[in-house]
Amino acid sequence: MLRSAGSIVAYRSRPLDIACLGTHFRKVRRTVDGLFGPQTRRAVTDVQSYFGLAVDGVARPQTYLAFGQATGSYTPYGGPTFGSRRLSETARGGDVQVLENRLNCFRYSQWIGGPGNKIFGEGTEEAVEAFQQDANANGDTGVPVDGSVGTETYDALWIYTFTGGRDLSQGMAGFDVAWLQYFLARKTSSAGSRYYSGNVDGYFGAQTRQAVLRWQQDNMLVTDGVAGRKTYYSIGYNNSAAIAPSPAPLTQF
């Protein structure tokens, strides 16, 4: 049975959805072992403190949101919550949109073939299978290569894909924002300069918005400064060599 994604996680609990926190804990250099112990609790409080959340060591919806996993009242695209059910061909819904967004930020966009549309079609299945193959090649041999999204694949997606769990706009903050900043800081605009030259700090401020606007303009998208499904697809289209099991090193924090 799949985990209840984004459920409240408290000290000494041991549900598998702790893996949702994934290697985002690179910020505090913790080992991902699936056990919510003292080190994990310290990591959660560090993240909560960094992003200005209530510091209690409990992973509630706002904490999950900082990790790019929208749950509860934050669940995007009409739901259901990403991770709450197995996904396979013919599935439809907001969780499929999240899946497609996450994969579209990498080379898997070539199989999906366009912005996410909430429909788990043949292209999405092929993209998932390619991701699963890459995860296995990266050493995660427990991820089945079957084109469907179950427990092990969700764990890999949470660990290796940082962005796409929600639309990003000015005023938001989280590791998904940090990955977006990281990407834009490494791409050159039509003007010959980097899209983003600020700190990779996980806060979507005016400078990040301007970078997104420039990116959208160069890629012939609606220039609204919001990173949504079309912007995510354009990222993967221009990031075709990148495989998700090579997480961007968020060492700037």
C-alpha positions as CSV (number, residue, x, y, z in Angstrom):
1,M,0.0,0.0,0.0
2,L,1.3,3.5,-0.9
3,R,2.2,6.0,1.8
4,S,-0.2,8.8,2.6
5,A,2.0,11.5,1.0
6,G,2.7,14.5,3.0
7,S,1.2,13.2,6.2
8,I,2.4,14.8,9.5
9,V,5.7,13.2,10.5
10,A,6.8,13.5,14.1
11,Y,9.9,12.6,16.0
12,R,10.4,8.8,16.5
13,S,7.8,7.9,13.7
14,R,9.0,5.7,10.9
15,P,6.7,5.9,7.9
16,L,8.2,5.5,4.4
17,D,7.1,9.0,3.4
18,I,10.2,10.3,5.2
19,A,11.9,9.6,1.8
20,C,9.9,12.5,0.5
21,L,12.4,14.7,2.3
22,G,15.1,13.0,0.2
23,T,18.5,14.4,-0.5
24,H,17.1,17.9,0.1
25,F,18.8,17.3,3.4
26,R,22.0,18.0,1.6
27,K,21.6,21.4,3.2
28,V,22.5,19.9,6.6
29,R,24.5,17.0,5.3
30,R,22.4,14.2,6.8
31,T,22.3,10.6,5.6
32,V,18.9,9.4,4.1
33,D,18.1,6.2,6.0
34,G,14.3,6.2,6.2
35,L,14.3,6.7,10.0
36,F,13.0,9.8,11.6
37,G,15.5,10.1,14.5
38,P,17.3,12.9,16.2
39,Q,19.4,13.9,13.1
40,T,16.3,14.0,10.9
41,R,14.5,16.1,13.5
42,R,17.4,18.5,13.6
43,A,17.4,18.7,9.8
44,V,13.7,19.5,9.8
45,T,14.1,22.3,12.4
46,D,17.0,23.7,10.4
47,V,14.9,23.8,7.3
48,Q,12.0,25.3,9.1
49,S,14.2,28.0,10.6
50,Y,15.8,28.8,7.2
51,F,12.4,29.2,5.5
52,G,10.8,31.1,8.4
53,L,8.4,28.4,9.4
54,A,7.3,27.4,12.9
55,V,10.3,25.5,14.3
56,D,8.9,22.4,16.0
57,G,10.7,19.5,14.2
58,V,7.4,18.2,12.8
59,A,6.9,17.9,9.1
60,R,3.5,19.5,8.5
61,P,2.1,20.7,5.1
62,Q,4.0,24.0,5.3
63,T,7.3,22.1,5.8
64,Y,6.5,19.7,3.0
65,L,5.8,22.7,0.8
66,A,9.4,24.0,1.5
67,F,10.5,20.7,-0.1
68,G,8.3,21.3,-3.1
69,Q,5.7,18.7,-2.1
70,A,2.3,20.4,-1.9
71,T,-0.1,18.6,0.4
72,G,-3.4,19.3,2.3
73,S,-4.9,22.6,1.4
74,Y,-1.8,23.4,-0.7
75,T,-2.5,20.5,-3.1
76,P,-2.3,21.9,-6.6
77,Y,-4.0,21.3,-9.9
78,G,-7.2,20.0,-8.3
79,G,-5.5,17.0,-6.7
80,P,-5.2,14.3,-5.7
81,T,-2.0,14.7,-3.7
82,F,1.1,13.6,-5.5
83,G,2.2,10.3,-4.0
84,S,-1.2,9.2,-2.7
85,R,-2.0,6.6,-5.3
86,R,-0.2,4.4,-7.9
87,L,-0.1,6.1,-11.3
88,S,-0.1,4.2,-14.6
89,E,-1.4,4.7,-18.1
90,T,-4.9,6.1,-18.3
91,A,-4.6,7.8,-14.9
92,R,-5.8,11.4,-14.8
93,G,-5.5,14.3,-12.3
94,G,-3.4,16.9,-10.7
95,D,-0.9,14.3,-9.4
96,V,-0.2,13.3,-13.0
97,Q,0.4,17.0,-13.7
98,V,3.0,17.1,-10.9
99,L,4.6,14.0,-12.3
100,E,4.8,15.4,-15.8
101,N,6.1,18.8,-14.5
102,R,8.9,17.1,-12.4
103,L,10.0,14.9,-15.4
104,N,9.7,17.7,-17.9
105,C,12.5,19.6,-16.2
106,F,14.9,17.0,-17.4
107,R,15.5,15.0,-20.6
108,Y,12.3,13.0,-20.0
109,S,10.5,15.9,-21.7
110,Q,11.4,14.4,-25.0
111,W,9.0,11.5,-24.3
112,I,6.2,13.5,-22.7
113,G,6.4,15.7,-25.8
114,G,4.8,18.9,-24.4
115,P,3.6,20.6,-21.2
116,G,1.9,18.4,-18.7
117,N,-1.8,17.9,-19.3
118,K,-2.9,15.7,-16.3
119,I,-3.2,12.7,-18.6
120,F,-0.9,9.7,-18.1
121,G,-0.5,8.7,-21.7
122,E,2.0,6.6,-23.6
123,G,4.6,9.4,-23.6
124,T,4.3,9.8,-19.9
125,E,4.7,6.1,-19.4
126,E,7.9,6.1,-21.6
127,A,9.2,9.1,-19.7
128,V,8.7,7.2,-16.4
129,E,10.4,4.1,-17.7
130,A,13.4,6.2,-18.8
131,F,13.6,7.8,-15.4
132,Q,13.4,4.4,-13.7
133,Q,16.2,3.1,-15.9
134,D,18.4,6.1,-15.0
135,A,17.6,5.6,-11.3
136,N,18.7,2.0,-11.5
137,A,21.9,3.1,-13.4
138,N,22.5,5.5,-10.5
139,G,22.5,2.6,-8.1
140,D,18.8,2.6,-7.0
141,T,18.3,-1.0,-8.1
142,G,15.1,-1.3,-6.1
143,V,13.2,0.9,-8.6
144,P,11.1,-1.3,-10.9
145,V,11.4,-0.5,-14.6
146,D,7.7,-0.8,-15.5
147,G,6.5,2.6,-16.6
148,S,4.2,3.0,-13.6
149,V,4.7,5.1,-10.5
150,G,4.5,3.1,-7.2
151,T,6.3,3.4,-3.9
152,E,9.9,3.0,-5.0
153,T,9.5,5.3,-8.0
154,Y,7.9,8.0,-5.8
155,D,10.8,7.8,-3.5
156,A,13.2,8.3,-6.4
157,L,11.2,11.2,-7.8
158,W,11.2,12.9,-4.4
159,I,15.0,12.4,-4.1
160,Y,16.0,13.3,-7.6
161,T,13.5,15.8,-9.0
162,F,13.3,19.1,-7.1
163,T,10.9,21.3,-9.1
164,G,7.4,20.9,-10.6
165,G,5.2,20.2,-7.6
166,R,3.5,23.5,-7.9
167,D,3.5,26.7,-10.0
168,L,6.2,29.1,-8.7
169,S,5.8,32.8,-8.5
170,Q,7.1,35.8,-6.6
171,G,6.8,35.5,-2.8
172,M,7.2,31.7,-2.7
173,A,10.1,29.9,-1.1
174,G,11.5,26.3,-1.1
175,F,14.0,23.9,-2.5
176,D,12.0,23.9,-5.8
177,V,12.7,27.6,-6.1
178,A,16.3,27.0,-5.4
179,W,16.6,24.4,-8.2
180,L,14.9,26.9,-10.6
181,Q,17.4,29.6,-9.6
182,Y,20.2,27.1,-10.0
183,F,19.1,26.2,-13.5
184,L,18.6,29.8,-14.6
185,A,22.0,30.8,-13.2
186,R,23.7,28.3,-15.5
187,K,21.9,29.3,-18.7
188,T,22.9,32.1,-21.0
189,S,20.2,34.5,-22.3
190,S,19.8,35.9,-25.8
191,A,21.5,39.0,-24.4
192,G,24.6,37.0,-23.6
193,S,24.3,37.1,-19.8
194,R,23.1,34.5,-17.3
195,Y,19.4,34.6,-16.7
196,Y,19.9,34.7,-13.0
197,S,22.8,36.3,-11.2
198,G,21.6,36.4,-7.7
199,N,22.1,34.0,-4.8
200,V,20.6,30.6,-5.0
201,D,18.7,31.0,-1.7
202,G,15.3,29.4,-2.4
203,Y,13.4,32.7,-2.2
204,F,11.4,33.8,-5.3
205,G,12.0,37.5,-5.2
206,A,12.0,40.2,-7.9
207,Q,15.4,39.1,-9.3
208,T,14.1,35.5,-9.8
209,R,10.9,36.8,-11.4
210,Q,13.0,38.9,-13.9
211,A,15.0,35.8,-14.7
212,V,11.9,33.8,-15.4
213,L,10.5,36.6,-17.5
214,R,13.6,36.7,-19.6
215,W,13.6,32.9,-20.0
216,Q,9.9,33.0,-21.0
217,Q,10.6,35.7,-23.6
218,D,13.5,33.9,-25.1
219,N,11.5,30.7,-25.3
220,M,8.4,32.3,-26.8
221,L,6.2,31.7,-23.8
222,V,3.6,33.9,-22.1
223,T,5.7,36.3,-20.1
224,D,4.0,36.3,-16.7
225,G,6.9,35.5,-14.4
226,V,5.3,32.4,-13.2
227,A,7.0,29.0,-13.6
228,G,4.2,26.6,-14.6
229,R,3.8,23.7,-16.8
230,K,4.9,25.4,-20.0
231,T,7.9,26.9,-18.4
232,Y,8.8,23.5,-16.9
233,Y,8.6,21.8,-20.3
234,S,10.8,24.5,-21.9
235,I,13.4,23.9,-19.2
236,G,13.6,20.2,-20.1
237,Y,13.6,21.0,-23.8
238,N,16.7,23.1,-23.1
239,N,18.1,20.6,-20.6
240,S,17.9,17.5,-22.8
241,A,21.2,16.0,-21.6
242,A,20.3,16.1,-17.9
243,I,19.1,13.0,-16.2
244,A,17.2,13.4,-12.9
245,P,19.4,11.0,-10.9
246,S,22.1,13.6,-10.8
247,P,20.7,16.1,-8.3
248,A,21.8,19.7,-8.7
249,P,24.2,20.4,-5.8
250,L,22.5,23.0,-3.7
251,T,25.8,24.0,-2.0
252,Q,25.0,27.7,-2.1
253,F,22.8,27.5,1.0
